[in-house]
């Protein structure tokens, strides 16, 4: 069942603005990883100021996949990398698990890139949608190397429509 394979971490707990110190944000991630089923991965939509990216954590293998719709690579010592690395180290400590030392980060160079600077949120939602609908979780093989994958407007509109339907059905009822 996909719920056993993929978990989510609330971006309202880990975002750059209004979510507390780096340590607080690392603890929020660690607390969610503790609930992991074996072989479960976690999707972390993350807003760095005014831009969305997607990070996928495989806690059992201490591997992190980085997806930026603008195809920027993650810097070696950025705050977000430090927050995620700290969370995985805390997770390792809580589980009394010896890690392999360094956490492996993989830049997903083959993801479809956004055509302008206004669509990052929809692209991140589309990446998440593609990952959860792939029962083999083959995203790392599919997007791990440079490729010419693109989303057509219909695929982005599909995510917009699903979001709009969800808001109308679940939130506007309140």
N, C-alpha and C positions, 0 to 999 in steps of 0.2 A: 504494500500500500504506500502511496506517495507520501502520506503524512509521516510515515516512519523513516522516509528517506530524506526529506527536505524540511527544514525548520526555518523560521524567520526571526530576525532580531529587529525590534521596533526602532525605526530611525529617530523617533522622538526621545529615545534614551541614549543615543550615541552621536547625534549630530554635533557639528562644530559650534553652533550657537545655542546657548541656553540649556545645555545638557550637563553642565558641571565641569569639573576638572578632568584632566586626562585620566587620572586614576579612577575617578568615579565612572567614567565611560568604559574603561577597561573592565571594571568590576561588573558593570551591566552586561557586557558581552560574556564574561566568564560565567556569571550566574545562569545565563541561557545555555551555554555550552555544557554545563554540569547536567542539564536535563537530557542530554543527547542519548538517543538510541545508538546501538552499535552501527557504524558505517553511515550515520546521518550527517548531512552537510547543512550548513546554515547560510542563508542569504542575508546580507547586510546592505540594504540601500543606505547610502551615506551622502549627506549634503555637506560639502566643503564650501562654506560661504554661499555662493550662488550657483553651484554646479553639483549635479548628482552623478555619483559613480556607484558601481556595484562591486562588493567584495563578497567572495564565497569562501567560507572556512570549512575545511575538512579536519575536524579536531583530532580524529584518530590517527591521521597521517601527518598532522602538523603541517598542512599545506594550505596556502591562501592563494586564491585566484583573484586577480585584479582586472576590472573592466571599466574603462573610461570611454564613454561614447565619443569624446574628442580624440581618442587614441593617444592620449598622453601616457607616458610610462610613469610608474610610481617612483619617486625619488628615493634614494637609499636611506635617508634619515629623516623622512617626513614625520609629522606628528601622527598622522593616521596609521602609518606603519608601526610606530612605537606603541600606540594604543592597542592595536591588534596583537602585536607580539607580546605585550605585557599581559593581555587577557589570556592568551594561550599558555604563557608561563604560569599564570595563576591557576588556570585549569589543570595544568600538569601537576602543580603542587597540591591542589585539593584532591586529586586522584592518586597521589603518591606514585606518580608515573614518571619514569625516567624518559626524558625526551632525547632526540638525536642531537641535541645541541642547538643548532640554528633552525629557525622556522623557514620553510621553503616558500618563497613568493613566486608566483608565475603570472606574468603579464599576458593577458589574452589578446594577442596582437591581431587575431582574425575576426574579432567581433565587428558587426556592422557599425559604421560610424555615422554620427548625426551630421546632416548636411548644413546645419546652421547652429548658432549658439542659443537657440530657444527651445530645443526639443529633448534635452538630456533626460528629463524625468520620464518621458514616454519611452525613450530608448531603454532606460534601466528597467522600467516595468515590462517591456517586451523581452529583454534578456531573461528576467525572472520567469515570465510566462513560458518562454521556450525551454528553460531548464526544468520547470515542474511538469511540463507536458511530455518531456523526454523520459520515458520509463527506464532507459538505460543510463541516464545521467552522463551522456557522452559529450557534454559541452566542452570539456577540456581538450578532447581530441578534435572536435569540430572547430573551435576558436583559438586553439593554442598557437597556431602558426599564422603568419601573415596570409591573408586571403582577400578575395574581393567580394565577401559576403555583404549584401545590402538588404535593407528593409525597404519595400515599396510603401507608398503612402497608404495603401489598403491595410497593410500589416500594422502600421502605427495607428491608423484610425480604428482598427479592431480593438486595440488597447484603450484608446480614448472612449470608445463606445461602451466597453465593459466597465470602465471606471464610472462613467456617467450613469449607467444602469444600476450599478451598485449604490451610488450616492442617492439616486432617486428612490430605490427600493428600501434601503436600510437607514439612511441618515435623515432624509427629508421627512420621514414618517414621524420622527421624534417630535 
